[in-house]
Amino acid sequence: MPRFAAIDVGSNAIRLRVVEADAPSTPPGERAQLPLALGEQDPARAWRELASVRASVRLGGEVFAAGRLAPASIGQACEALREFRATMDAHGVDAYRAIATSAMREARNGATLVERARREARIELEVIEGIEEARLIQLAVTRRFSLKGKKTLLVDVGGGSTELTVLEGRSNTFSTSLPLGTVRLLETFLRGSKTIDKKQEKLMDEAIRRAIGEAPRALRRVSFDALLGTGGNIETLADLCPSKVIAPPFEKAIDVAAMRTFSKKLFGMTPHERKEAYGLRPDRADTIVPAAAILYRIATDFEQKAIVSPGVGLAAGILEELVDKYFHVWDAAGEAESVLAACTRVGQKYQFNEGHAKTVCRFATQLFDDLVAVHAFGERERLLLRAAAVLHDIGDFVHYNGHHKHGYYLVSHADIMGLTPVERSIVANIVRYHRKGQPDPTHPNFRDLDKDARGKVRGLSAILRVADALDREHAAKIESVRAAVDQTNGKVILFLGGAADRELEEWAVGEKSAPLRDVFDLDVEIARSEVKA
């Protein structure tokens, strides 16, 4: 039976989990349709735990105070990763993913640890964004439990960040990562303190209020059926402040009022006293206080009396994806639709012309499929093109003049769940070059991409330009397009369907087809007969 490993290099600790798993009994696409009740576990996955190791290496301590990892902490992390590699080798792991979160994102010398992990432990460490954390945690929760017909707020409190995700059933409708974490609060407001006085409590609460206040106001108008929390502190608080009102098979929940009373008690205790009184690990005895403060504020703001602890987290999400991809049952189509839905939400935020965006996306997708023998891109590049097509005009929100450049900036800084930072940069560059100038190595945004990414931008932006030209007036005069490649004569012939009055669109195709000729050595010609259904 294949074996899999997940490594989480967090701000407060480093964790390894190793499991063995067989192919899922139910395909992912069908799993979402299972008629389960709220909280009923999905029976499709059967794993056997082989190893679970936790190394108490607090990388966030110095990062949140000084912006850099201390040499000693880098050494401790590498030692832990070497031990993890030995454990993985002993178990014969077939596939793994190692991720690093908030502390590594912010450390100016984080690349040092990434390089040493590769060299000393033979571990490829991937520094992920908060939105990717949220996606993996969402995956873990929704794979284990059905939330069908319910609106749920999912909160993950880590050492450096807190992720908030809104779920309608199993679908994500909103996600954000806040610079709010237990170690961050400790280093900012409680560093060196044994007990916590009223002034420190007030400062910490005000910082939490301000961070949560950065979430969109629309989120506060949502009424949730349940509040689910993940993270080690949440599981500990569920044991110490259990709620008596919890629907099975959820086994744990925090009583918010009891947690508030309990946290007040903790303020007057030193970390050592908390450790002795409640059997806490040393690195939990201090972080449990800011964790309780964050959770109390979120629960109060969203009028929740209990916080359910589903007992899964980041590592489980990593393993879910690893196993599915290993057995070639990953729901790529569902993932693509989720990414496009996230792009649509970004577009709506910037008041884009949704009809035009969908039309251009449809044309771009058809051209991509018809030209596949020429460009040789795969499904992932197809998704990047579709994402760029949805977002290509969002720069209009800033100003029409230069909207391609404004669009580049907005996409570069958007949270698009399901895209890696490199993929988001590719999409942003495709948006940047959907009009006017072509990709240019003298442009910093293009120069900073690697050779492979630059090739994708050149090819995909050339396709997008033609797709955009086909709806030049934003009036959907052209209803359909098909492309036929004539390699012998170096042509791509477009067969168009729709209104006869489309002179401007045909002119625009001619004006914007030069990059297609430059990249693929094909001239664009419009057929005089319409495409046949």
LOBA-280024 format. One record per residue (C-alpha): residue number from 1; x negated, y negated, z; residue in three letters. Coordinates in pm, 1 decimal. Last residue first. Example, Ala and Ser with C-alpha at 12.3 -4.5 7.8 and 13.67 -1.06 7.14 Angstrom:
  nr        x        y        z rest
   2  -1367.0    106.0    714.0  Ser
   1  -1230.0    450.0    780.0  Ala
***
This chain:
  nr        x        y        z rest
 533   2262.9  -2371.1  -3573.6  Ala
 532   2112.5  -2519.5  -3885.9  Lys
 531   1875.2  -2811.1  -3859.2  Val
 530   1967.2  -3101.0  -4080.7  Glu
 529   1832.2  -3141.9  -4432.3  Ser
 528   1584.5  -3413.6  -4534.5  Arg
 527   1310.2  -3259.4  -4326.0  Ala
 526   1103.7  -3500.3  -4119.2  Ile
 525    728.4  -3467.4  -4163.5  Glu
 524    467.6  -3483.1  -3889.9  Val
 523    102.8  -3441.3  -3988.5  Asp
 522    -86.6  -3166.0  -3807.6  Leu
 521   -449.4  -3158.7  -3698.9  Asp
 520   -348.7  -3044.7  -3347.7  Phe
 519   -498.2  -3321.9  -3133.5  Val
 518   -541.4  -3605.1  -3385.6  Asp
 517   -224.8  -3526.1  -3581.3  Arg
 516    -16.5  -3501.3  -3266.8  Leu
 515   -180.8  -3822.4  -3144.0  Pro
 514    -69.4  -4001.7  -3467.0  Ala
 513    297.3  -3902.7  -3423.1  Ser
 512    415.3  -4217.4  -3246.0  Lys
 511    474.8  -4453.1  -3539.0  Glu
 510    621.6  -4186.3  -3764.3  Gly
 509    852.6  -4065.2  -3490.7  Val
 508    953.4  -4426.5  -3423.8  Ala
 507   1056.2  -4472.7  -3789.8  Trp
 506   1270.6  -4160.7  -3768.4  Glu
 505   1433.4  -4290.5  -3449.0  Glu
 504   1496.6  -4634.6  -3601.9  Leu
 503   1650.0  -4482.8  -3916.4  Glu
 502   1893.5  -4270.8  -3719.1  Arg
 501   2231.8  -4342.8  -3875.2  Asp
 500   2308.6  -3991.5  -4002.9  Ala
 499   2408.7  -3880.5  -3654.4  Ala
 498   2302.7  -3542.4  -3518.8  Gly
 497   2067.0  -3258.9  -3608.3  Gly
 496   1699.7  -3287.0  -3689.3  Leu
 495   1462.9  -3044.8  -3860.7  Phe
 494   1105.6  -3153.0  -3792.8  Leu
 493    828.9  -3023.9  -4018.9  Ile
 492    482.5  -2978.8  -3871.4  Val
 491    220.2  -3014.1  -4138.5  Lys
 490   -136.3  -2909.4  -4216.6  Gly
 489    -57.6  -2781.3  -4565.2  Asn
 488   -147.1  -2418.2  -4495.8  Thr
 487    -52.7  -2447.0  -4129.5  Gln
 486    311.5  -2523.6  -4207.4  Asp
 485    460.3  -2534.7  -3859.0  Val
 484    838.0  -2549.3  -3818.5  Ala
 483    992.9  -2771.4  -3553.0  Ala
 482   1352.3  -2777.5  -3433.3  Arg
 481   1541.8  -3078.7  -3304.3  Val
 480   1889.2  -3141.8  -3167.9  Ser
 479   2134.9  -3418.7  -3088.6  Glu
 478   1971.9  -3716.1  -3257.1  Ile
 477   2186.5  -4023.3  -3199.2  Lys
 476   2139.6  -3975.0  -2826.9  Ala
 475   2173.7  -4350.5  -2762.8  Ala
 474   1849.1  -4415.0  -2574.2  His
 473   1749.2  -4620.2  -2880.3  Glu
 472   1421.0  -4433.0  -2933.6  Arg
 471   1569.7  -4091.1  -2863.7  Asp
 470   1356.4  -3897.2  -3114.1  Leu
 469   1065.5  -4127.0  -3025.8  Ala
 468   1056.2  -3979.4  -2675.0  Asp
 467   1016.5  -3626.6  -2812.6  Ala
 466    739.8  -3743.6  -3046.4  Val
 465    548.9  -3911.4  -2763.8  Arg
 464    604.6  -3610.3  -2537.5  Leu
 463    429.4  -3376.9  -2780.1  Ile
 462    118.4  -3595.7  -2795.7  Ala
 461    131.3  -3633.5  -2413.8  Ser
 460    119.9  -3254.1  -2383.6  Leu
 459   -186.0  -3207.0  -2602.7  Gly
 458   -402.1  -3488.8  -2467.9  Arg
 457   -300.8  -3436.2  -2105.4  Val
 456   -367.9  -3063.0  -2125.7  Lys
 455   -711.6  -3118.9  -2271.9  Gly
 454   -791.4  -3368.5  -1994.9  Arg
 453   -691.2  -3108.5  -1735.9  Ala
 452   -933.2  -2852.7  -1878.7  Asp
 451  -1222.0  -3100.8  -1891.4  Lys
 450  -1176.6  -3220.6  -1533.0  Asp
 449   -973.4  -3530.4  -1452.3  Leu
 448  -1149.3  -3841.8  -1320.0  Asp
 447  -1199.7  -3978.2  -1671.8  Arg
 446   -825.1  -3996.4  -1731.6  Phe
 445   -736.7  -4219.0  -1434.9  Asn
 444  -1066.8  -4405.8  -1471.1  Pro
 443   -991.8  -4508.4  -1833.4  His
 442  -1318.8  -4501.8  -2030.9  Thr
 441  -1249.3  -4140.0  -2128.4  Pro
 440   -943.6  -4259.2  -2325.1  Asp
 439   -609.9  -4083.9  -2356.7  Pro
 438   -408.8  -4266.2  -2628.0  Gln
 437   -287.1  -4623.2  -2604.5  Gly
 436     75.6  -4722.7  -2667.4  Lys
 435    337.0  -4477.6  -2534.6  Arg
 434    356.9  -4140.0  -2358.1  His
 433      2.2  -4193.5  -2234.8  Tyr
 432     64.4  -4293.5  -1871.9  Arg
 431    344.4  -4038.5  -1835.3  Val
 430    104.6  -3765.4  -1947.3  Ile
 429   -144.5  -3909.0  -1699.0  Asn
 428    104.0  -3886.9  -1412.6  Ala
 427    188.0  -3526.5  -1508.5  Val
 426   -182.1  -3435.3  -1506.6  Ile
 425   -233.0  -3607.2  -1171.5  Ser
 424     65.5  -3416.8  -1031.6  Arg
 423    -90.8  -3093.9  -1155.3  Glu
 422   -417.8  -3177.9   -981.2  Val
 421   -236.9  -3259.6   -655.7  Pro
 420    -48.2  -2928.1   -679.5  Thr
 419    312.6  -2933.4   -793.8  Leu
 418    588.2  -2742.1   -612.8  Gly
 417    735.9  -3029.6   -415.3  Met
 416    697.4  -3360.5   -593.2  Ile
 415    609.8  -3627.9   -337.5  Asp
 414    528.8  -3932.0   -548.3  Ala
 413    205.6  -4131.2   -531.7  His
 412     60.4  -4035.9   -869.8  Ser
 411    411.1  -4046.6  -1018.5  Val
 410    456.4  -4410.5   -915.8  Leu
 409    110.7  -4513.9  -1037.3  Tyr
 408    144.5  -4346.5  -1376.9  Tyr
 407    493.0  -4492.9  -1417.1  Gly
 406    353.2  -4843.4  -1363.9  His
 405    105.3  -4776.2  -1643.4  Lys
 404    375.1  -4644.3  -1877.9  His
 403    599.1  -4933.5  -1771.0  His
 402    345.0  -5183.8  -1903.7  Gly
 401    616.6  -5427.2  -2002.9  Asn
 400    938.8  -5270.5  -1880.3  Tyr
 399    875.4  -5385.2  -1523.8  His
 398    865.4  -5219.2  -1181.7  Val
 397   1169.5  -4993.2  -1215.4  Phe
 396   1079.3  -4949.2  -1584.5  Asp
 395    787.6  -4740.2  -1451.6  Gly
 394   1037.1  -4453.8  -1417.4  Ile
 393   1021.7  -4406.3  -1796.7  Asp
 392    823.7  -4082.5  -1829.7  His
 391    966.8  -3908.9  -1523.9  Leu
 390   1190.6  -3642.4  -1679.6  Val
 389    950.6  -3595.4  -1971.1  Ala
 388    655.5  -3570.4  -1732.6  Ala
 387    826.1  -3287.7  -1543.0  Ala
 386    911.6  -3107.6  -1868.6  Arg
 385    549.5  -3137.1  -1984.8  Leu
 384    420.4  -3004.2  -1653.3  Leu
 383    666.0  -2713.0  -1673.6  Leu
 382    547.3  -2614.7  -2021.0  Arg
 381    190.0  -2638.3  -1893.1  Glu
 380    280.8  -2379.2  -1629.1  Arg
 379    447.6  -2156.4  -1886.4  Glu
 378    140.8  -2136.2  -2108.6  Gly
 377    -40.2  -2353.3  -2362.8  Phe
 376   -154.1  -2203.3  -2694.8  Ala
 375   -119.8  -2543.1  -2875.1  His
 374    -60.0  -2417.1  -3226.9  Val
 373    120.3  -2086.8  -3171.5  Ala
 372    330.5  -2257.8  -2905.6  Val
 371    454.6  -2527.4  -3145.8  Leu
 370    821.2  -2423.2  -3149.3  Asp
 369    829.5  -2378.0  -2771.6  Asp
 368    664.8  -2713.9  -2703.2  Phe
 367    893.3  -2886.8  -2951.9  Leu
 366   1198.8  -2738.5  -2780.8  Gln
 365   1076.1  -2841.6  -2434.9  Thr
 364    999.8  -3194.6  -2553.5  Ala
 363   1346.8  -3229.6  -2707.0  Phe
 362   1520.0  -3110.4  -2389.5  Arg
 361   1304.6  -3333.2  -2168.0  Cys
 360   1373.0  -3630.0  -2395.8  Val
 359   1747.1  -3571.9  -2362.8  Thr
 358   1725.9  -3524.3  -1986.3  Lys
 357   1530.1  -3847.4  -1942.9  Ala
 356   1769.6  -4039.1  -2167.8  His
 355   2068.8  -3925.4  -1964.3  Gly
 354   1892.5  -3998.1  -1636.1  Glu
 353   1809.1  -4357.5  -1719.0  Asn
 352   1588.1  -4420.3  -1415.8  Phe
 351   1695.5  -4592.0  -1094.1  Gln
 350   1358.8  -4556.3   -918.9  Tyr
 349   1491.6  -4326.3   -647.1  Lys
 348   1692.0  -4148.4   -914.0  Gln
 347   1369.9  -4066.7  -1095.7  Gly
 346   1213.6  -3924.0   -780.2  Val
 345   1525.3  -3712.4   -727.0  Arg
 344   1501.4  -3592.9  -1088.1  Thr
 343   1139.4  -3493.5  -1032.2  Cys
 342   1241.3  -3286.1   -727.6  Ala
 341   1511.4  -3116.5   -937.0  Ala
 340   1247.1  -3048.2  -1202.1  Leu
 339   1025.8  -2881.5   -942.8  Val
 338   1315.8  -2669.2   -814.3  Ser
 337   1406.8  -2568.8  -1169.0  Glu
 336   1049.0  -2457.3  -1226.4  Ala
 335   1043.5  -2255.9   -903.3  Glu
 334   1365.4  -2080.2  -1000.7  Gly
 333   1218.0  -1989.6  -1338.6  Ala
 332    896.5  -1868.6  -1176.3  Ala
 331   1084.3  -1638.4   -936.4  Asp
 330    782.0  -1435.6   -826.3  Trp
 329    838.1  -1069.9   -914.9  Val
 328    494.6   -995.9  -1057.9  His
 327    400.6   -759.0   -771.1  Phe
 326    104.3   -974.1   -671.2  Tyr
 325    305.7  -1289.2   -727.8  Lys
 324    578.0  -1174.3   -489.9  Asp
 323    329.3  -1067.5   -223.7  Val
 322    129.3  -1389.9   -235.6  Leu
 321    441.6  -1607.4   -224.6  Glu
 320    583.2  -1441.6     85.5  Glu
 319    238.3  -1428.7    244.1  Leu
 318    184.5  -1804.2    219.7  Ile
 317    530.2  -1865.2    364.3  Gly
 316    458.4  -1632.6    655.6  Ala
 315    132.9  -1815.3    724.9  Ala
 314    312.0  -2152.4    738.5  Leu
 313    577.2  -2054.0    987.5  Gly
 312    813.7  -1792.3   1119.7  Val
 311    979.2  -1741.7   1457.1  Gly
 310   1318.4  -1886.3   1366.5  Pro
 309   1307.7  -2136.0   1656.8  Ser
 308   1644.5  -2312.8   1671.0  Val
 307   1648.2  -2663.1   1815.8  Ile
 306   1949.1  -2735.6   2037.4  Ala
 305   2161.6  -3035.7   2130.2  Lys
 304   2134.2  -3205.1   1791.2  Gln
 303   2243.0  -3565.0   1741.2  Glu
 302   2007.7  -3644.2   1450.9  Phe
 301   1817.6  -3918.1   1634.5  Asp
 300   1826.8  -3719.1   1957.0  Thr
 299   1686.2  -3402.2   1799.9  Ala
 298   1411.4  -3601.4   1625.7  Ile
 297   1319.2  -3793.2   1943.1  Arg
 296   1319.3  -3477.9   2157.2  Tyr
 295   1106.9  -3289.1   1906.1  Leu
 294    840.9  -3559.6   1892.8  Ile
 293    825.6  -3593.6   2272.4  Ala
 292    813.4  -3215.2   2321.7  Ala
 291    521.9  -3190.1   2079.0  Ala
 290    346.7  -3482.2   2250.5  Pro
 289    356.1  -3285.4   2580.0  Val
 288    288.6  -2937.5   2438.4  Ile
 287    -40.8  -3058.8   2292.3  Thr
 286   -220.0  -3063.7   2630.7  Asp
 285   -142.2  -2717.5   2766.7  Ala
 284   -141.7  -2567.4   2418.2  Arg
 283   -515.4  -2601.5   2360.4  Asp
 282   -582.2  -2461.3   2708.8  Pro
 281   -351.7  -2162.3   2646.3  Arg
 280    -37.9  -2177.3   2858.6  Leu
 279     49.7  -1948.9   3149.2  Gly
 278    318.4  -2180.6   3283.1  Tyr
 277    182.7  -2301.4   3617.3  Ala
 276   -187.1  -2237.4   3551.1  Glu
 275   -196.7  -2401.5   3209.7  Lys
 274     22.8  -2690.0   3320.4  Arg
 273   -208.8  -2749.9   3618.5  Glu
 272   -511.6  -2742.2   3389.1  His
 271   -346.8  -2989.0   3148.7  Pro
 270   -286.3  -3224.0   3443.7  Thr
 269     66.6  -3259.5   3575.3  Met
 268    283.8  -3569.6   3619.2  Gly
 267    384.3  -3588.0   3253.5  Phe
 266    474.8  -3216.2   3260.1  Leu
 265    774.7  -3284.7   3482.5  Lys
 264    907.2  -3540.1   3237.0  Lys
 263    859.2  -3275.7   2966.5  Ser
 262   1079.5  -3031.5   3158.6  Phe
 261   1366.3  -3278.4   3192.8  Thr
 260   1352.5  -3355.8   2819.8  Arg
 259   1324.2  -2987.7   2732.8  Met
 258   1631.6  -2910.1   2941.8  Ala
 257   1830.3  -3170.8   2747.5  Ala
 256   1705.9  -3031.7   2414.7  Val
 255   1784.0  -2667.0   2492.6  Asp
 254   1528.6  -2495.9   2270.7  Ile
 253   1629.2  -2194.3   2063.5  Ala
 252   1522.2  -1833.9   2034.9  Lys
 251   1658.4  -1505.9   1904.5  Glu
 250   1830.4  -1606.7   1585.8  Phe
 249   2011.4  -1283.1   1499.9  Pro
 248   2231.4  -1395.1   1665.5  Pro
 247   2399.8  -1729.4   1735.5  Ala
 246   2241.3  -1940.7   2007.3  Ile
 245   2406.1  -2125.5   2294.1  Val
 244   2206.2  -2032.1   2603.9  Lys
 243   1921.2  -2259.9   2502.2  Ser
 242   1580.0  -2171.6   2635.6  Pro
 241   1349.1  -2434.5   2788.5  Cys
 240   1025.9  -2242.8   2864.5  Leu
 239   1054.6  -1975.2   2595.7  Asp
 238   1190.5  -2215.6   2334.4  Ala
 237    917.3  -2459.3   2439.1  Leu
 236    652.9  -2198.5   2353.9  Thr
 235    807.8  -2127.7   2012.8  Glu
 234    824.6  -2499.4   1940.6  Ile
 233    462.4  -2547.9   2044.1  Asn
 232    348.8  -2277.3   1801.9  Gly
 231    513.6  -2429.0   1496.5  Gly
 230    857.3  -2420.2   1339.9  Thr
 229   1182.8  -2596.0   1416.9  Gly
 228   1535.0  -2549.0   1286.2  Leu
 227   1807.2  -2809.8   1342.0  Leu
 226   2155.5  -2686.2   1255.7  Ala
 225   2483.2  -2791.4   1096.3  Asp
 224   2344.2  -3128.4   1000.3  Phe
 223   2522.9  -3459.5    948.9  Ser
 222   2341.6  -3688.1    705.9  Val
 221   2347.4  -4065.0    758.5  Arg
 220   1997.5  -4062.8    902.7  Arg
 219   1852.4  -3918.8    584.7  Leu
 218   1989.9  -4211.3    384.7  Ala
 217   1769.8  -4439.5    592.0  Arg
 216   1462.2  -4293.0    426.8  Pro
 215   1194.0  -4155.0    663.4  Ala
 214    956.0  -4426.9    783.3  Glu
 213   1164.1  -4456.7   1102.3  Gly
 212   1025.8  -4120.6   1208.4  Ile
 211    681.4  -4278.1   1226.6  Ala
 210    806.8  -4585.2   1414.2  Arg
 209   1003.3  -4384.2   1666.5  Arg
 208    705.3  -4156.3   1729.5  Ile
 207    474.0  -4453.5   1785.3  Ala
 206    729.5  -4610.4   2021.1  Glu
 205    754.6  -4284.2   2216.6  Asp
 204    376.7  -4260.0   2252.1  Met
 203    347.3  -4618.1   2371.1  Leu
 202    629.5  -4569.1   2622.0  Lys
 201    480.5  -4249.4   2765.5  Glu
 200    139.5  -4414.9   2788.5  Gln
 199    285.2  -4707.1   2980.8  Lys
 198    485.9  -4481.5   3212.9  Lys
 197    182.9  -4275.8   3314.5  Asp
 196     58.9  -3946.6   3174.5  Ile
 195   -166.0  -3716.0   3375.9  Thr
 194   -524.4  -3617.8   3301.1  Lys
 193   -603.9  -3885.5   3047.4  Ser
 192   -923.3  -3867.9   2840.8  Gly
 191   -740.4  -3932.3   2515.0  Arg
 190   -369.7  -3985.0   2572.8  Leu
 189   -268.9  -4254.2   2322.0  Phe
 188   -452.3  -4209.1   1991.8  Thr
 187   -632.9  -3879.0   2037.8  Glu
 186   -333.9  -3708.9   2197.4  Leu
 185    -94.1  -3853.7   1940.5  Leu
 184   -305.9  -3721.7   1651.0  Arg
 183   -340.9  -3384.4   1825.1  Val
 182     37.1  -3349.6   1850.2  Thr
 181    122.7  -3475.7   1505.3  Gly
 180    282.7  -3769.5   1325.1  Leu
 179    156.8  -3886.2    987.7  Pro
 178    497.7  -3794.1    837.0  Leu
 177    550.7  -3547.0    553.6  Ser
 176    874.8  -3575.6    360.6  Thr
 175   1130.2  -3343.1    207.4  Ser
 174   1473.4  -3384.8     54.3  Phe
 173   1730.5  -3171.4   -128.1  Thr
 172   1568.0  -2829.8    -85.3  Asn
 171   1786.5  -2534.1   -174.3  Ser
 170   1836.0  -2232.8     52.2  Arg
 169   2178.7  -2341.5    176.7  Gly
 168   2157.0  -2716.7    155.3  Glu
 167   1816.5  -2774.3    307.9  Leu
 166   1668.6  -3101.2    429.4  Val
 165   1296.6  -3091.4    505.7  Thr
 164   1101.1  -3289.2    763.6  Leu
 163    726.8  -3224.4    794.1  Glu
 162    530.6  -3346.5   1094.6  Thr
 161    160.4  -3417.9   1063.4  Ser
 160   -172.6  -3395.0   1244.3  Gly
 159   -146.0  -3114.3   1497.7  Gly
 158    168.0  -2965.6   1352.5  Gly
 157    539.7  -3014.5   1409.6  Val
 156    751.8  -2845.9   1143.7  Asp
 155   1109.3  -2967.0   1114.3  Val
 154   1387.5  -2808.5    909.0  Leu
 153   1717.2  -2996.2    894.2  Leu
 152   1997.7  -2766.8    783.6  Thr
 151   2313.4  -2811.2    578.3  Lys
 150   2503.1  -2483.6    574.4  Lys
 149   2693.5  -2293.0    306.2  Gly
 148   2429.2  -2021.4    287.7  Lys
 147   2156.4  -2048.3    548.8  Leu
 146   2034.0  -1693.3    496.7  Ser
 145   1733.1  -1600.6    703.1  Phe
 144   1392.2  -1447.8    634.9  Arg
 143   1333.0  -1577.3    285.3  Arg
 142   1479.8  -1917.6    369.0  Thr
 141   1249.4  -1964.7    666.3  Val
 140    923.8  -1858.1    503.6  Ala
 139    996.0  -2047.4    181.7  Leu
 138   1078.0  -2364.3    375.1  Gln
 137    745.9  -2329.4    556.8  Ile
 136    565.6  -2293.5    225.2  Leu
 135    741.1  -2593.6     71.5  Arg
 134    684.3  -2814.3    376.6  Ala
 133    313.3  -2738.1    378.4  Glu
 132    306.9  -2821.1      7.2  Glu
 131    467.8  -3159.7     84.1  Ile
 130    202.9  -3221.5    350.0  Gly
 129    -74.7  -3188.3     96.2  Glu
 128   -308.1  -2891.9     62.3  Ile
 127   -682.7  -2846.4    111.2  Val
 126   -770.1  -2510.2    -43.9  Glu
 125  -1045.1  -2299.2    110.6  Leu
 124  -1203.8  -2034.3   -110.1  Glu
 123  -1352.5  -1790.4    139.0  Ile
 122  -1685.7  -1619.0     78.1  Arg
 121  -1773.9  -1685.1    443.6  Ala
 120  -2104.5  -1870.2    416.0  Glu
 119  -2095.1  -2017.5     64.8  Arg
 118  -1723.6  -2071.6     13.1  Arg
 117  -1658.7  -2180.0    372.2  Ala
 116  -1967.4  -2400.5    351.3  Arg
 115  -1831.9  -2577.2     43.8  Glu
 114  -1487.0  -2638.1    193.5  Val
 113  -1642.5  -2749.8    521.7  Leu
 112  -1858.3  -3006.0    346.3  Thr
 111  -1567.3  -3119.4    128.5  Ala
 110  -1391.8  -3234.4    446.3  Gly
 109  -1650.9  -3508.4    492.8  Asn
 108  -1409.9  -3801.2    480.0  Arg
 107  -1164.8  -3602.3    691.7  Ala
 106   -805.7  -3699.6    613.6  Glu
 105   -684.5  -3398.8    419.3  Arg
 104   -896.4  -3169.7    636.7  Met
 103   -719.5  -3287.8    950.7  Ala
 102   -375.2  -3258.4    789.3  Ser
 101   -384.0  -2911.0    635.7  Thr
 100   -627.6  -2644.0    522.5  Ala
  99   -524.0  -2341.1    318.5  Ile
  98   -664.9  -1994.7    265.4  Ala
  97   -481.4  -1761.0     29.2  Arg
  96   -540.6  -1388.3     13.8  Tyr
  95   -513.3  -1089.4   -217.9  Ala
  94   -616.9   -722.6   -204.2  Asp
  93   -731.9   -710.5    159.3  Val
  92   -935.4   -399.7    240.1  Gly
  91   -867.0   -403.2    614.5  His
  90  -1234.7   -419.6    710.0  Ala
  89  -1293.4   -681.0    439.8  Asp
  88  -1018.4   -903.8    580.0  Met
  87  -1155.4   -869.2    932.7  Thr
  86  -1508.4   -951.9    816.1  Ala
  85  -1374.4  -1253.5    624.4  Arg
  84  -1192.4  -1371.3    936.4  Phe
  83  -1514.6  -1343.7   1135.7  Glu
  82  -1691.2  -1556.9    875.8  Arg
  81  -1399.2  -1801.7    890.2  Leu
  80  -1433.4  -1834.7   1268.3  Ala
  79  -1807.5  -1902.4   1237.6  Glu
  78  -1740.1  -2156.9    964.6  Cys
  77  -1486.2  -2335.6   1186.5  Ala
  76  -1730.0  -2343.6   1477.7  Gln
  75  -2002.7  -2490.0   1254.0  Gly
  74  -1770.1  -2753.9   1114.4  Ile
  73  -1667.5  -2838.6   1470.8  Ser
  72  -2030.0  -2881.1   1575.4  Ala
  71  -2103.5  -3104.5   1276.2  Pro
  70  -1815.5  -3334.2   1377.5  Ala
  69  -1542.0  -3371.7   1117.1  Leu
  68  -1489.7  -3732.0   1013.4  Arg
  67  -1223.9  -4004.5   1036.6  Gly
  66  -1334.1  -4123.5   1380.0  Ala
  65  -1037.9  -4066.2   1613.0  Ala
  64   -799.3  -3864.9   1395.8  Phe
  63  -1090.9  -3668.8   1250.5  Val
  62  -1264.7  -3615.0   1585.1  Glu
  61   -981.8  -3425.5   1749.1  Gly
  60   -821.6  -3289.6   1433.0  Gly
  59  -1070.2  -3007.9   1385.5  Leu
  58   -962.9  -2833.3   1706.6  Arg
  57  -1112.5  -2485.0   1681.4  Val
  56   -926.9  -2236.8   1901.7  Ser
  55   -952.9  -1930.8   1675.7  Ala
  54   -635.6  -1725.4   1630.2  Arg
  53   -623.5  -1372.7   1493.4  Val
  52   -330.2  -1161.5   1375.5  Ser
  51   -408.9   -824.5   1221.6  Ala
  50   -234.1   -530.7   1055.9  Leu
  49    130.1   -639.4   1063.0  Glu
  48    352.4   -413.0    856.3  Arg
  47    583.6   -586.2    612.4  Trp
  46    931.0   -498.3    487.6  Ala
  45   1100.9   -759.6    271.2  Arg
  44   1440.8   -724.5    104.6  Ala
  43   1650.0   -712.9    423.7  Pro
  42   1719.1  -1088.1    434.5  Asp
  41   1806.5  -1167.9    793.7  Gln
  40   2144.8  -1303.2    890.5  Glu
  39   2111.3  -1658.1   1021.0  Gly
  38   2433.8  -1784.6    871.3  Leu
  37   2607.7  -1486.9    710.7  Ala
  36   2460.2  -1299.0    418.6  Leu
  35   2625.0  -1253.9     80.1  Pro
  34   2299.6  -1199.1   -115.5  Leu
  33   2282.4  -1447.3   -404.1  Gln
  32   1943.6  -1593.5   -315.2  Ala
  31   1799.5  -1241.2   -314.8  Arg
  30   1907.1  -1188.6   -675.0  Glu
  29   1652.1  -1434.2   -810.2  Gly
  28   1388.1  -1303.6   -570.7  Pro
  27   1425.2   -943.6   -694.2  Pro
  26   1554.4   -705.9   -421.5  Thr
  25   1352.9   -412.1   -289.6  Ser
  24   1040.5   -622.6   -254.4  Pro
  23    721.8   -443.9   -368.6  Ala
  22    531.3   -293.8    -78.0  Asp
  21    357.6   -480.1    200.1  Ala
  20     47.5   -468.7    414.5  Glu
  19    -19.1   -755.5    648.9  Val
  18   -311.1   -972.8    759.7  Val
  17   -269.1  -1301.7    949.6  Arg
  16   -551.8  -1542.9   1018.9  Leu
  15   -533.1  -1865.4   1216.3  Arg
  14   -749.7  -2172.8   1274.6  Ile
  13   -652.0  -2412.0   1554.6  Ala
  12   -547.3  -2768.5   1637.6  Asn
  11   -569.3  -2952.4   1305.3  Ser
  10   -493.7  -2642.7   1102.0  Gly
   9   -701.1  -2406.2    892.7  Val
   8   -429.3  -2154.5    804.0  Asp
   7   -552.8  -1825.7    656.5  Ile
   6   -307.1  -1580.0    499.7  Ala
   5   -400.8  -1222.2    415.3  Ala
   4   -253.8   -948.0    197.8  Phe
   3   -274.2   -570.6    175.9  Arg
   2   -150.3   -340.1    -97.1  Pro
   1      0.0      0.0      0.0  Met
***
